[in-house]
Amino acid sequence: MKKLTLVMFLTAILSGCGGSSGSGSAEVPAPPTTGGGDNGGGGSPPTTGGGSGSEGPVANPTISETPVFLDIGVHDPSVVKADDQYYVFGSHLSSARTADLTRWTRVADLVNDANPLFDTYAEEAAEGIAWTDGFVGSWAADVIQLEDGNFYFYYNHCAQAPDGNCISRSYLGVAKSASVEGPYENIQLILKSGHRDDEGPGINGETYNGNIHPNAIDPDVFFDKEGRLWMVYGSYSGGIFIMELSAETGLPLNPASYGTKLTGGNYSSIEGPFMLYNAEHDYYYLFTSYGGYDQNGGYNMRVARSRTPDGPFVDSLGQDMISAIGGYEAIAPFGNKVIGGFEFTSELGLSGNDYGYMAPGHGSAIYAEELGKYLTFFHTRFPNSGEFHEVRVHEMRFSEDGWPLIAPHRYSPLEGENIVDEEDILGIYQVINHGKDINRTVKEASYLTLDNQGNVSGAIEGTYTLENNTLTIQSSSTSYSGKALWQWHEQEALLVPAFTLVSDNGNAVWGTRMPVFDYNQAVTAIIDSLEFSAVVTSSVTLPTQGLLGATLNWNSSHPEYIATDGTVTRPTAAEGDVTVTLTVTVSLDTVTKTNTFAITVRADSGSGLLAHYAFDNSLSDSNNVFDDATGTGTVYTGSGASIAFADGVNGSAAVLDGSSGLRFPGQLITGNQYTISVWVNPAADSQFTPTFFAGIDDDSWISLVPVSWDGNTMLWSNNNGSWFDGTTNEKIPLDSWSHLAFSVNGGEVTVYIDGEAKFTSSEFPDLFTGNPGDFLFGINYFAQDALFQGQVDELRVYDKSLNGDEVFALFTAP
């Protein structure tokens, strides 16, 4: 519905944008001048996404080189700056550092004796560990440098229920070190919670009650504007509390008090507090995370503010956060929601991948003086990626009336003034309305257009104003205010205008401008993005919808071999290979264009054997279907490297010495039914070194690795962040021949070692249907992974799924 609505309102915005209803060859009139794109010329969008450019009223910022992101996983990251580095400390004694905010280096991880943050955490935190029934662990830590120059590490953990969940019997202590990277020496415990009946009252003299008293975890220690030291803490249980500490010792001023309650209680799903002071607006901002931190738990970040660090804190509706108590529906209306789960979808016609987060939260923030910017650091999971998580850094702006706003894209360094002027702002945007709910699924993007008459259409209908990067949108019922800024769009690899707003109800609204500016550009982009394998053996994906709601209609010269829904029926061996011409007609409003694609449907040989590289003193395909393989050298795109041969399991074998892999031409895999069979004799163990590797790009690949992250031989895959771990629970030996095979039938996959099935699953990804790939041996896309050392022999590729008996036959008769 939202796409159909867009078609109607764009007709009014881009008046005159039309064309022939036939082949699309008629010239399309240009839309009204709006300062973006190429005014309907149909060429590629500008690299900056349009706008006034360097010749407009204000020069746009630039980016000198494509940012390099080396990401890291630290759950519950708390940021501190030391020695010109930004450090984050989190749960599980995990820590990392970065100098440029894009490339991270691991400092420490996991609670064990080898962790460098403590000589031995179990000894330093022994009193707390005894309090939590001997359970050794570490939750969200916080580090701050006090006036004596030492760094103070606030450690904490809880006891666990039989189901593994944290209970409110917890401890919170402090240790110190002259170095931010430790080792830290314990000072003392400063807080306990969860006192049992036979242990007397809690620290405040009352019988401990988890509904009203705090859980002693999740600390954040900070200085207020007067130099007083405070700690805000708590998770679920009795809520979020704040207590004053000694600025000299870092210990509580009143050890017989839990401090002042700020929000939550009755085990409300509120945790991870962080306090930030902004001198310009003279407010203290209390950030918390609502919901559960797991993939589908609805984790999201909220903010409220106060003139004093101990409250009361209110949101933009003036609601006192002390009233945020109860279940999800009861607490959701409280606090300004600054980020939750979302996804910007990369539709057909856009060059990038989908971009989104799931369960982002437990954040912290800092003012980066050298940048003149506020930055927020948080962990996030990702759509369809399970519990895998990483740290993200986003710029944070403030609205004119002093509310924090998180920018839509992750931080990247830009050069020049970041000014979005009245021409830059015009165009079509993907927008996310984060709402106020605790969303367990992503908020999906819709469309919005800002035109040169000050009108807003699409997801929001109304008017807008822009002045000095301050963007205000007014609909009939709601006002949105915030900031516009240029940002690096990582997925599209270009600079784009974006905006981050807060509604008068307290929910965040994000927008990122799309790289197409009118229908003509959109249709051209859709056609340019269509790509098919030159040779297929199974059905192809023929999309029927594209960017901005465009429709795609297909015609086939031989529907008996490739139907208009993409179904492939292979010719017989007697008929031979057949070339089919597919014609697509792309229509968006009155713009229509066509294009053709020639695809060869490979004949069914009966045996299913597609390629056989026997490596008998050559790199040729003995099945005479594909061209010769080639030595890659040290990069997978290379060719022509010399490959030696030696005795193998059947005749000779190729010898790889770790300085080259093999690259196979053509499309070995074109569908979702295939089998790979190969003999390998590894001479060295190196984690993630591949044998057979096939991929589309850095985020879409399969790799048959002798040694994976679990120390075992594994069929490993990444499908745009959705990881597949086909572990065999054993590792093939060094200096010995092993037969490896995996057979794919739709989502079903079986992995074999020496003819025996070692792993089966029904969730294997389909990467190659309709997607041309790279097919390699001994090398992959990633320079950090060592190349294969050893021998390879008898690589066979089948365009059908072999059964167990057929695979066993390949093992017994190589």
N, C-alpha and C positions, 0 to 999 in steps of 0.2 A: 504494500500500500504506500509506503513512504517513497518508493521509487516512482510509482505512478504519479503521486502528487508532485514530485520534482519535475516530471515532464511537463505538467501543466503550468507550474509557476515559472519555469525557465523560458517557456514560450513568450511570456510577458517580459521577462528581464532581458532576454537576448533577442529582441524583436528583429525580424529580418533574417534570422538564422534558419535557412531552409535550403532546399535543393530539389533535384529531380527525384521522383519516386521510382525511377528506373535504375540504371546502372550506377548512378551517383557521379557521373562524369560532368554534369552541369555545374557551373561555378556557384558556390554558395555565397550569398551576400554576407558581408561582415556585420557583426553585431555592433551596437553603439559603442563608442570609445569608452573603455573602462580602465585603461591603463595596464591591462594584463594580457599575456599570451601574444599571439601574432595576428590578432584580429581576424581569425577565421581562415587563415591561409592554409591550414591543414598540415603545417610542418611540425617538427618536434617542439615540445614545450621548452621554454628557456630553462637553463640550468638553475636559475634562482626561483623558478616557479612563476615568473611574471613580475608585475609591478612596475614601478617607475625606473628601476635599474639605476645605473650610475648617471644616466642622463636626465633623470626626473628631478623633482624638487629636492629630494634628499638622497644622498648616495646610500645604497644598501650595504649592510655589513657583508663581509666575505669570510671564507674559510680557506686557509692556505693549503691544506691537504686533507684528504679524507680521514676522519678520526679513526684511530685504532682502539678498539675496546678489548681489554683483557679482563674478563669478568671473574668474579670470585663469589663464593657462597659463605656468608656470615649471617646467621640468623639473629634477629633483634639487634641490628648494628647501632652502636652509640659512638658518635664521632668526637674526636678531640684532635687538635692540631699540635704538633711538636716537631721540631727540627725541620721545618718547611715541608712536612709531610702530613697528610690527613690519615689518621688512624681510625679504624672502627674496631670496637670490641663487642662481642656478642655472647650468645649461649655456647655451651660446650667448650669454653675456654678458647674460642675461635677469635682470631684477629687478623687484620690485613692492613696494608698501607698503600697510599698512592700519592704521587707528587703532582700529577696532571689531571686527576679526577676521572680518567678514562682507563688507565692501565694499573691493575692491582697486583700486588705481591703478597703472598701468604706470609704471615708472621708466626702464627700458631694455630693449632687445631686439635681438638679432642682432649678429653680429660684422661690423661695418663701420665706416667712418670717422665715421659720424654718431652712433655710440653714445656717450652722455654719460659713461659710466663711465671712459673713457680719452680723452685728446685724440686719440690714434690708437693703437689696440691693436696694430696690426701693427708700429708702431715700438717701443712699450714692451716688447712680448714678442718682439722680433726674434731674440734669441739662441735662445729656445725654438723659434720657428717654423723657424729654420734647422736645429735639431736634428731636427725632425719632417719633414724633407725639403721644407720650404717650405709645408707645409699650414697654412693659417690657420684656426683654430677655437678653441673654448673649451669645456671640460667643466665639471663640477660645481665651482663656485667656493665659497669660504668667506670670510666677513668677520668680523673680531673687533676690538674696541676695546681697545688696550693702555693701560697706565698713563700714557703720555705724552699721552693724549687723542686720538691719531690712530687712524684706522681702517686695518686691514691686510687687503688683498685677496689671497687665495691663489688664483692662477690656474694653470691646467694644461690640457694637451691631449696628444694622441697622434698618431703617424703612422697612416696608413691602408693596409690591404691593398687589393689590386685590387678586392675585392668590397665595399669601403667600410667594412668593420669596423675597429674600433680594434685596433691591435697595441701591444705593450708597449714600444715605443720612444716614450717620453713625457718630458715636462718638467713641473716644478712650481716656480713662482716666487712672489714676494711683491712687492706694490706698496702704497703708502700714500697717504692723503689726510686732510686735516683734516675733510672732510665725508663722511658715509656714502654720499652719492650721487656722490662723486667731483668732479672727475676724479682718478684714481689715477696716481701716478708710480712707475715701476718702481724697485725697490731692487736685486734680483738674482734669478737662478735659485738655488734651494736644493737641487734634486734632479733628476737625470736617470736614465732607465732605458733598457734596450734597447741597450747598447753593442754595436757590431759588432766583428768579429774584428780589423780593422785599426785600431781605435780604442783598444786597450788594455783593461785590466780596468775593471769597474764601480767605483763610489766606495769600496767596501769592499776593493778590491785583488784581488777574485776575478773570474774570467771570468764575464760576465753570463749567467745561466741563467734564462729566464723561468719555469721550473717551480718554482724555489726563491727567486728574487729578486723584489722587488715591482715593480708597475707604478705609476709615479709620477703617479697621478691620484687624484681623489676625496678631497681633504683635509678634515679637520675639526680646527680648532685650539681648544683649551679650557684653562682654568685648573683645576688640581686644588684640593682643599680647603686646601692649604698655600700656594697662590699660585704654584706652579710651572706653567710653560706647556708644553703637549704638542701634538703633532699625530698623529692617527691617520689612516691613508691606505691606499689600495690598491684594486685591482680585478682579479679573476681572477688570472692569472699566479701569482706566488709567494705570494699571500695578502694578508692585512690586517696592517699593521705599525704600530708606534707609536714615535715618537722625541721626545725632549725638546728644547724650543726655549728660547732666551733670552727671559725675560719682558720684557726691555728692548728688544731689537731684533727679536724675532720670527723670528730665524734659528736654524738647528740648533746645539746645543751641540757636537755631534760631527759635522762635515760629512763625515767618512770612514766613516760607518756608516748603514745603512738603518734602524737601530733594532731593536726586538724584534718578532718575529713573534707574532701573537695567534691567527690562525685561517687556514684555507684553504691554497692551494698546488696545484701541478699543474694550474693553470688552472681550479680549481673555480669554479663560478658564484656567487661571493660578492663583493659590492662595496658601495659607498656607506656606509662606516662613520660612525657618529656616537656621541659619548660624552656621557653625562649623569650628573651626580652628584646623589644624593639624600641630604641631610644627615640626614633623619629615620631612614632605614634604613642610612645610612653605607655605601652601595655605589656603585661606578661601574658604569654600565650601558652595554654596548657593543651598539649597534643596527647591524645589517647587513641587506642585501637579498640574497635568494637568487633564482636563476633569471634569465631574460632579461627585459629591461624592456619588450619590445613586447607588443602586445595579448594574444597567446597564448603568451608566454614564461614565464608562471608566476611573475612577480615577486611576492615577499612579504617581509615584514619579520620579522626574528628579533631576540631579545635574549638576552644572557648577562650575568653580573655578576661583579664582583671587588671585594675590599677595597682594591686598589691600581690605579692607572690602567694599569700595564703588565702586569696579569694575575697569575696565570692566570685566565681567564674560564670560568665553568661555567654550565650551564643548570639547570633545576629538578630534573633527574635526576642532577645532580652530574657530568655529562659535561664534560670539558675540551674547550673549543672548538678546541684545537690539533689535535684528532683529526678535525675536520670537513674532510675532504679527499677529492676524487674527483668522480664524476658526481652527477646529481640524487639517485638513490636512496641513494648513500653519504652525502651531506651532510644529507639531509632529516631524519634523526632528531635532529640536533644543533640546539640553540638553541630557546628558547621562541618559537613562532610567534604573533605578536601580531595580524597581519592578512594576509589574502591575498584573492584574488578571491572575491566572494560576490554573492548577489542575494536580497533580500527581494521576493517576488512579490506584486504587488497583484492578488489574485484577485477575481472577480466578487463584489461586495458591499462591497469596500473602495473608497474614493473616490479614492485617489491613484494614482500611477504606480509601476511597478517601481523599486526602489532597489538599486543595487549598484555595485561597483567591479570593474575588471579590472586586474591587474598594479599594485596600489598599492605604493609603495616609495620608496626613497632619501629617507628622512625625516630630520627633525631635531626637536628638542624644546627647550622653554624653560619656566622657571617664571615665570608671570605674577604678579608680586608684588601688583599692584593687584587681581587677581582671587582670589589665594590658590589658584591652580590650575596644574597642569602641562598644557601643550598640546603636541601633536605636529603637525608640518607635513609633508606629503608630497605627491607628485604621484600621480595615478591616471588610468588610462584607464577606459572604461565598457563594459558589455556591449553587443555588437553595434554599436560605434561606431568601429571602426578605431583609428587611432593618435592620435585627438584626446585631449588630456589637460588637466587642470586641477589647481590646488592645492586641497587640502582641509586643514582644521584640525579636529582632534578633541581633546576633553578626554581627559586621561590620568590614571587613578587608579592606586593601588598596593594590592596585596593585603596582608593582615595580615602575611604573611611576606615582604613586600617585593618583589613582582614587578610590573612595569608592566602595566597593563591599558588598552587603548584602548576608549573608549566607542563604542557602535554607530552613533550619529548624529553628524553634524557639529556643531561648536560653535555654540550660540546663547546669547545672554545671557538668563539667568533672574533673577527677583527673588524674594527671600526665601530661607529655608533650604531646601536641597535634601535633604530627608529622605523616604525611602520607608519607611512604617511597615507594620505587620503587616496592615493592611487594603489599603493601596495595592498591595502585592505580588501580591495574589490575582488570578487570571485566566488567560486563554489567551494564549500568547506564540508569536510566530514566532521560531525560534532558528536560529542559524548555528553549526555546529561547524567551525572552520577546519582541524581536523586538523593533521597534521605534514608532509603531502606538499607538493611544489612543484606546486600545481594549476594547470593550463593552462586549465581551464574553471571556471566559477563554482561555489562551494559553494551549493547551493540550500537555502532555508529549510524547516524542518519545524515541527511543532507541539509545544508543551509546555504543561502546565497545572500551576499551583501552587494547591492548594486550602487550605481553612481548617483542615485537620487536619494540616498539615505534610507532605503527600504531593506527590510529583512524578510526573506521568504523561505518556506520549507519547514524545518523542524520547529522554528519559531517564526511567527508572523508578527511584524511590527516595524519599528524604525530603529535606527542606530545613529550614534554620534561618535566621532573619534577626534581626540585632541591630546597632543603630547603623549601618545601611546595609551591614553586612557580610553577604553572602549565601553560604551554604555548601550545596551539594547533594551528597548521598552516594548513589551507586548501589551495586549489589552488587559492582562491580569497580573503580570510579573515584571519586575525590573531586574536586570542583570548588569553588574558593573565589574570592571577588572582591567586587565592590561593586554595589549597586543604586543607581540615581539616576534622577531625572526628566530627560527630554530632550525637546526640540522635534522632533517627527516631521514633517519638511518635507513629505513626500509626502501625509500625511493631514492636515496643518495643525492639529495639536493636540499638547498636552503628554501624554506617556505615561511610565509607569514602564519602565525598561529595566535590563538588567544586563550586566556584563562580567566573565567568569570565566576562570580558568586551571585546567586540569586538572593532576593530579599528574604527568601525562606531558608537560606543557608546551605544550598547545595551547589557543588561545583559544576560548571559547564565548560567543556574544552572544545576548541575548534582548530583544525589544521587544514590549510588550503590545499586543494588538489592540484596536480600538475597540468590538468587539462582545463581550458578556460571556456570552451564552447562545445556545441554538439559536433562540429566538424572535427575538431581535435580529438574528441572522445571516440568517434567512430574510427578515425585513423589509428588511434592508439589501440583500439580493440583488435583491428585487423593485424597490426604490427605484432601484437602479443601472441597471436595464434601460431603454434609451432607443432609439427608432427614428426614422428619418426619416418624416415624415408621408406623403411621396410617394416611391416607388421605381421604378427602371427596371431594376434588376439584383438579383441574389440578396442576401439579407440574412443576417447571422450570427445564428443562434439557438443560444446556448450551452446545453450540456447538463450542465455542472458548475459549481458555485460555491464560495463560501467554506466551509471546514471539511468539504469533501466532499459538499455538498448536491447533489442531482440536480434537473435541470429537464426536464420533459416538455412538449411543445408539441402544440397542436391548432389546426387551421386551418378556418375556415368555408368557404373556397374553396381546397382543396388543389390544384386545377387551375391556380391562379394563384400561390399561395405554398404550397409543400409544407412538411411539418413539418421538413424538413432545411434550410429557408430558400431552396430553389431557386425562382426567380421565372420564370414564363412570362407574358409580357406579352399582354394582350388585343389583338385586332386593332383597327384604326381604326374599323371598323363597330361593334364591341362597346363601344368607349369605355372610359374609366377605370373600374376596379373597386375597390371598397373591401372589404378582407379583414379579418376579426377574428381575431387570434391570441390564444389562451389559453395561459398558462403555468401549470404546477403545480410549485411548488418544495417539495421534501421534504428534511428533515434529521432523521434518526431518526424520532420520532413527530410532529414539527411539520410541518404541511402548509398552504400558502397558495396562492391562485390570483390571477391578475390578467389583464386583457385589454388588447389594443392594437389600434387601428384603423389600418390602413395602406392607402393608395391605390396601386394598381399602375397606372402611366400606360400608356395604350394606345400601341402602336407605330404612329407616323405614317407609317412607310415611309422618309421622308427623313432621319429622325433629328434634325431641327432641333427643339430644345427651347425655346430662347429667342433672341430677336434684338432687341438694343437698338441701334437705328439712329441714335439721338441727333438725329433730325430735329426740332430745337427742342422736344424733350421727352425725358423719361427713361422712357418707356413701352416695354413689350415689344410689338413689332409682331406677334409670333406669338400674342399674346393668351392666353398661358398664365400668366405671372407678373405680379404687381403692379409698379407703377412703382419704379424705383430712387430713391434719395434721396441728397442731399448730406450728408456726414457731419460737416463741420467738421473740427476738428483731432484728434478722437478717433474711432476706428473705430466705436464704439457710438452716435455722434451721429446726428442726422437733421435734415432741414429746411433745410440750408444751401443758399443760392442758387447755381445753376450757370448759367454763361453759355454761349452757343453761337456758333459761327462757321462759315465755309465749311469743309467737310471733303472726304474722298475721294469721298463719294457723298451729296449733299445737305449737311446741316450736321453739325457735330461738337461734342461737349461740350468746354468749355475749363476746365481746372483750373489754378489760379494758385498752387498750393502751400499753400493754406489749407484745402483740403477734398479729400476723396476721395469715392468713390461706394460705396454699399452696396446690394446686390441682395437682394430679399426671397426667401423660399422656399428651396428646395433645388435649386440649379442642378446640383449633382453628387450623385448618390446611390449610385453604384456604382463599378466599376473599368473601365468602358468609356465614354469620352467624348472630346470634342475641344473645345478652346477656340481661337477665331479672333478676332483683333482688329487694328485699325489704330491705330498710335500715332505721334505727332509730338512727341517730347520737346523741351522748350525749355531744359532744364538737366540736367547730369550730377551725380548724387549716388549714391555707392555704396549698394547695397541698397534704393534707392527702388523700390517695386514698380510694375508695371503691373497685371496680374491677380494677385490674391492670394486664396487660399482656405485656411481652417484650422479646426481643432477647438479647439486651445488653444495656449499659448505654445510647446509642445514638439511640436506636430503640425500642419504646414502646408506648403503649396507656394507659391512666389512666382516669377513671371516677371519678372526684373529686367533692365533695360537695361544696368546696370553692376554686376557682382558682385565678389567678392574678387579675382578674377583679371583685372579690368579689362574683361571681356567680357560680352556678353549671355548670360544663363544661366537655365535652369529649375532652381530651387534648392529644396531641401526638407529639412525636419527631421522625422524620425519617431521621437520620443522618444529623441533623441541619436544616431540613425543618420542621417548626413548624405548627401544626394544632390546631386551637382554636375553638372548637365546643361549643360556649357559648350558654346557654339557656336564658340568661338575667334575671334569677331569681335564688334565693338560696333556697334550700330545708330547712325546719325548723328543729330546734333542738327538741329532746324529742318527736318526732312524726314520725309515719311511712310514708315513701314515696316510691313509686314504680318508679324505674329507669330502663330504657331500651335503648339500641341502636341497630339498625338493619343495617347491611352492605350488600350491593349488588354491588360487584365490587368497584368502587370508590364512589358509592352513599352511603350516611349514613344519618340516621334520629335518632335524640335523643329525647326521650320521658320522661316526668315527669307525673306521675299519669295518664297514658294512653293518654296524649295529646302530639302531636308533637311540640317540642320547637325549633328545629334547623334541618336544612337540608343542605347538601353540596354534590357536585359531585367530591370532591378532597381529599377524605379520603385515606390514604396510605394503601398499601397492604404489611404488614410486615411478614405474617405467611405462605404464599405460599412457600413451600420448605424450611422453616426455623423453626426448633424446638424452642419452646418458653417456658417461665416461666409464670405460671398462678396463680395469687395471689389475696387475698382480704385483705384490711386494711393495707398493707405494700407494699413498692416498693423497688427499687434499691438504694435509696438515704437516707443515714443515717440522714441527716439534716431534713428530713420530719417526722413529728410526725405520730405515728401509729393511726389507727382508734379507737375511743372509742364509743361504742354503741352496737347495735344489728343488725344482718343480718339474713335474712330468705329467703327461696324459691329462691335460685339461680338456674336458668335454662340456659342452653346453647343449642342453636339450630344450626344445620349445614345448615340452609337456612335463607334467609332474610324474616322475618315476616312482614306482612303489618300492617297498622294502626289498622284495626279491630281486628287482632289477638293479637296485643299488648294490645289493650284496654280490650280484654277478660281476659288477664293475670292480669290486674289491678282490674277488677271487680270480678274475681274469683281466688284469690291467691292460 
